[in-house]
Amino acid sequence: MKTDIEIAHESTLLPINEVAKTIGITDDMLEPYGKFIAKVPYTSIDEDKVSKSNLILVTAITPTKAGIGKTTVSIGLALGLAKIGKKAVLALREPSLGPCFGMKGGAAGGGYAQVLPMEKINLHFTGDFHAITSAHNMISALLDNYIYQHQAEGFSLKTVLWKRVLDVNDRNLRSIVTGMGPRTNGVVMESGFDITPASEIMAILCLAKDMDDLRRRIDNILLGIRHDGSAFTVKEMGITGAICTLLKDALNPNLVQTTENTPAFVHGGPFANIAHGCNTVIATRTAMTYGEYVITEAGFGADLGAEKFFNIKCRKAGLNPKLTVIVATTQGLKMHGGVAQEDIKKPNAAGLQEGFKNLDKHVRNLQGLGQSVVVCFNRYAFDTDEEMNIVREHCKALGVPFAENNAFMEGGDGAVELANVVVDTIANNPSQNVQFTYSDGDDVKTKVKKVATNIYGAANVTFLPAAETKLKMIEALGYAGFPVCIAKTQYSFSDNATQYGVPENFEFTIRDFVISAGAEMIVAIAGDIMRMPGLPKSPQAERIDIVDGEITGLS
């Protein structure tokens, strides 16, 4: 089997204006970024067309460290739908440089189900991530300067809440001290870095509906707390216009294509374990303007990305997917069935069946959110027909439609079964309106507890002193009506990354809260999750290179 990058290089790309024409986007609407990438203005969104489009969410069981293949399945489904004559458009997230040079090596799909040009998408793309990083850090610099320049007037903040971001995994920057040295270097303060996908600017860009909404949200960003307990926001510094200027181009979604020239919007990139894990509302609505069927995905397992997709994105954007596809692999099922990591690629029917508990809980959770569910078996080369049929029979007994995806090896031909099952399910048993896990009127503790007990299966939730202190601040400042975004490990329903399967009767611990007033959500930090990842002992950066003018090592 050829590598992803070899397949990408051998794929025939169409000029981006030709891809755009297939869904009714004219040349004058495009802002090209080279031959194969273009931005499309968000002003092209047509709400009447959006209401008639079939939105499909792709999520997954709790993943292994190698993932489950949601993006590959999402792309494969679009290819399969095109194969059976449907007008399909993708709406996906942009990859982050951190994981690309750390663990993953790329996040543009795989095999014969990729979005292209994969090197550009995985690297600097159209500069959206850089714009978000610059906008976030511009606020940091302007805030530091404001404190420095106004200290003689008696201005100071009791608590500074705004940190810095960088799109690189760098554990050494999690906690820092700034302003050291001469007084002209500024005021000495503690600070730190999150990774760019965790930036509130990223969340704001992904949830904003237009430039006016972007401006309103940036105005409302909470930077710190005065000594009298009142909020200090971006609006009070008078810099919102400057920040919007940095984000002007980034607000428009990016149009690319798949290995089979299917249109794909790739825009925004928050992680689902430390942020809300969904692409932009603008890209989703743009795709729905031009596509009969629109496929989007939410990061990691359904307890993270899908829960946040429904309780945050759908709640705020008024979206109602017609169907949710949940991806499962034999490796993932066996891991949750107690099989050792080094053996999960080997046949093991008993371990596979024991792992059904994880799949079944995710299915029940999604059904409880009002979703019709299709289980997709994401096939790998070492999988056997026997084990696939065990999963098929289990889903049949569960009363849930099942389909195989082999788009990695076969492109669209390998996803025709999945496409047909999806179309049939939408026609005959579409999802109902989203049933949210909590109401806007619930207090923050209640919202967290409802997610932790109903979605994760926790017996109880403990709030550590720092979290309790922040809760009082949230209530006092009037932010308690926001949805919650729980940051936790992606490898378990619990806050313990080693508890596979379906943990029961566990304690779920919230150690702190981050107030994202501009994004209009409260981030709850669970367990030992970090908003700035570290690098592994052997990062993928050791294998990325340029050989004879071609990039290698991106997978």
HELIX and SHEET records of a PDB file:
HELIX    1   1 ASP A    4  GLU A   10  1                                   7    
HELIX    2   2 ILE A   16  LYS A   21  1                                   6    
HELIX    3   3 ASP A   27  MET A   29  5                                   3    
HELIX    4   4 TYR A   42  SER A   44  5                                   3    
HELIX    5   5 GLU A   47  LYS A   52  1                                   6    
HELIX    6   6 LYS A   70  LYS A   83  1                                  14    
HELIX    7   7 LEU A   97  PHE A  101  1                                   5    
HELIX    8   8 MET A  118  ASN A  122  1                                   5    
HELIX    9   9 ASP A  128  HIS A  150  1                                  23    
HELIX   10  10 GLN A  151  GLU A  153  5                                   3    
HELIX   11  11 ARG A  171  LEU A  173  5                                   3    
HELIX   12  12 ARG A  183  ASN A  185  5                                   3    
HELIX   13  13 THR A  196  ALA A  198  5                                   3    
HELIX   14  14 GLU A  200  LEU A  207  1                                   8    
HELIX   15  15 MET A  211  ASP A  219  1                                   9    
HELIX   16  16 VAL A  234  MET A  237  1                                   4    
HELIX   17  17 THR A  240  LEU A  247  1                                   8    
HELIX   18  18 VAL A  281  TYR A  290  1                                  10    
HELIX   19  19 ALA A  302  ALA A  306  3                                   5    
HELIX   20  20 GLU A  307  LYS A  308  1                                   2    
HELIX   21  21 PHE A  309  CYS A  314  3                                   6    
HELIX   22  22 ARG A  315  ALA A  317  1                                   3    
HELIX   23  23 THR A  330  HIS A  336  1                                   7    
HELIX   24  24 GLN A  341  ASP A  343  5                                   3    
HELIX   25  25 ALA A  349  GLU A  354  1                                   6    
HELIX   26  26 PHE A  356  GLY A  368  1                                  13    
HELIX   27  27 ASP A  385  LEU A  398  1                                  14    
HELIX   28  28 ALA A  407  GLU A  410  1                                   4    
HELIX   29  29 GLY A  411  ALA A  415  5                                   5    
HELIX   30  30 VAL A  416  ASN A  428  1                                  13    
HELIX   31  31 VAL A  444  LYS A  450  1                                   7    
HELIX   32  32 VAL A  451  TYR A  456  3                                   6    
HELIX   33  33 PRO A  465  LEU A  477  1                                  13    
HELIX   34  34 GLN A  540  GLU A  542  5                                   3    
SHEET    1   A 5 GLU A  31  PRO A  32  0                                        
SHEET    2   A 5 ALA A  38  LYS A  39 -1                                        
SHEET    3   A 5 ASN A 254  THR A 258 -1                                        
SHEET    4   A 5 ALA A 113  LEU A 116 -1                                        
SHEET    5   A 5 GLY A 109  GLY A 110 -1                                        
SHEET    1   B10 GLU A  31  PRO A  32  0                                        
SHEET    2   B10 ALA A  38  LYS A  39 -1                                        
SHEET    3   B10 ASN A 254  THR A 258 -1                                        
SHEET    4   B10 PRO A 263  VAL A 266 -1                                        
SHEET    5   B10 ALA A  88  LEU A  92  1                                        
SHEET    6   B10 TYR A 293  GLU A 297  1                                        
SHEET    7   B10 ASN A  54  ALA A  60  1                                        
SHEET    8   B10 LEU A 323  ALA A 328  1                                        
SHEET    9   B10 VAL A 373  ASN A 378  1                                        
SHEET   10   B10 PHE A 402  ASN A 405  1                                        
SHEET    1   C 3 THR A 159  VAL A 160  0                                        
SHEET    2   C 3 LEU A 222  ILE A 225 -1                                        
SHEET    3   C 3 ALA A 231  THR A 233 -1                                        
SHEET    1   D 2 ARG A 164  LEU A 166  0                                        
SHEET    2   D 2 PHE A 193  ILE A 195  1                                        
SHEET    1   E 2 ILE A 176  THR A 178  0                                        
SHEET    2   E 2 MET A 189  SER A 191 -1                                        
SHEET    1   F 4 ASN A 460  PHE A 463  0                                        
SHEET    2   F 4 GLU A 507  SER A 516  1                                        
SHEET    3   F 4 MET A 521  ALA A 526 -1                                        
SHEET    4   F 4 VAL A 484  ALA A 487  1                                        
SHEET    1   G 2 ASP A 545  VAL A 547  0                                        
SHEET    2   G 2 GLU A 550  THR A 552 -1                                        
END                                                                             
